[in-house]
Amino acid sequence: MARGARMADPQRMTPEEHGEAHALLVRAVTEPDWQAASQALDALMGKLLVVRRLLEAEERLPQRAPRRNG
């Protein structure tokens, strides 16, 4: 799978992580207080950077040979 496609795969996030990210995004774009919106956007970007680093680290791991049944 292409790297970009893997990062965009919503199945790689738990339902809780997906819900938190969505809530932060909604808050960032709908919050009338610009400071609160900025904090929500900062929190969302922080979460996305962690996910990106984890995926990059996963890509650097050696690939395992497929298991043979039998």
Secondary structure, DSSP 8 states (H G I E B T S, - for coil): --HHHHHH-GGGS-HHHHHHHHHHHHHHHH-SSHHHHHHHHHHHHHHHHHHHHHHHHHHHS---------
